[in-house]
Amino acid sequence: MDVTIETIGSRAIAKVTGSYETGASVSEFAKLLAYCKAFAIREVLVDYRALDGKGSATLEIIYAHRVADLYHEFLANGGMPLRFAYLGTTDFINSWVPGLEVAIEAGLDA
C-alpha cells in the first residue's frame, strides 16, 4: 500500500494505491495525522479509488477503532480538529459502512 499526499492550502489529498491491508492502513493514518500537524492541515480527502482488495467487516471495525484512538491522541497532543472525507469505489464504500459508523460515533468528523 502506498500513500501520496498533496497539499492545497489547509487541505490535504491523500491518494492511496496498492493492496489494502488493515495494519498498513492504520500506520499510514498515523503518518497522515503527523503530516497534518506539521503543515497545519484542517481538511483531509482520502482518495482510495485506486486501492485493491478490501477487508472484512470485522477488520474494518478494528481499523475504525484504531483510527479513532489515533485521532484522539492527535487532539490530546495539540493537534487541531480535522474534517475527513473519503472517496472510494462503490464496493469499498458499501463495505466500509460499519467501520465508518464506528469512527463517526468515536468522534471522527467524517
N, C-alpha and C positions, 0 to 999 in steps of 0.2 A: 504494500500500500504506500502511495506517495501523496504528499500534500504540498501544494504550492500556494503561497499567499501573495495577493496583490492588494495594495492599499490605495484607496481613493479618499483623500481627506481623512475623516474619522471613521471610515468604513473599511472593512477587510473582506475580501472574497477569497475563501479557502477552496481551492479546486482539488478534489480527492479522486485519485485514479488508482488502478490496480485491483487487487482482490481484497474483499472485506475480511477482516479478522478483528474480533472484539478487543483483544488486548492491545493491538496496534492502534485501534481507533481511540481507545482511552488515552494511550500515550500521546497520540497526535493532538487530542483535545487539550491535554495539559500543556503541550508546546504552543498551541494556539492561544491559550489564556496568557502565557508568558509574553507572547508577541503583542497581544492586545495591551497588556500593562506597559510594556516598553515603548509602544508607539501611540499611546493614548487613543486607542480604538474604542468606539462606543457601540458600533453595529457590526454584526458578522453575518455574512451569507456563506453557508456551507453548501457548495455545489458538488453533489456526488452522483451526477447523471452518468459519469464515465466509470463508476465503481462496479466491479464484477462480483457476483455472489451475494449472499445475504445470510445473516444469522437466524437462528430460531427465535421465537418469541421470548423464550427464557433468556437467551443471550442478549437480546435487545433490552430487556428489562434490567439485566445486570449492568449493561452499558449505561443505561439511563441513570441508575442509582450512582454509579461511579462518577459520571459526568456531573451530576447534581452535587455530589460531595466535593469534587474538584472546584466547582463554581463557588460553593460556599466558602471554601478555603481561600480562593482567589479574593473574594469580597472581604473576608476577615483579615487578609494581609494587605489591605489598602487598594485593591482593585476597584475600579469604578463599575457600576452596574452596566451590563451589556444586553443588547437585544440580539436575538438569534433568529435567522430564517434558514430553512433547509430546503434545498431544491434537488429533487431526485426523480427517477422514473416511477411510473405508476406502481409497478410491482414492489419496489422498495418502499414507497410512501405508504401503501396499504399495509405492508407487513410491519412497518415501524410504528404503527399507531399505538400499541400497548407501551412501547418504550417512550414515545413522545408524551403520552399522557402521564406516565410516571415522572418524567423530567419536569413537566409543567407543574404538576402537583408538588414537586420538591422545590419549586421556586425558580426554575429556569424560564426566562422570558422568551418563549419561542412561539 
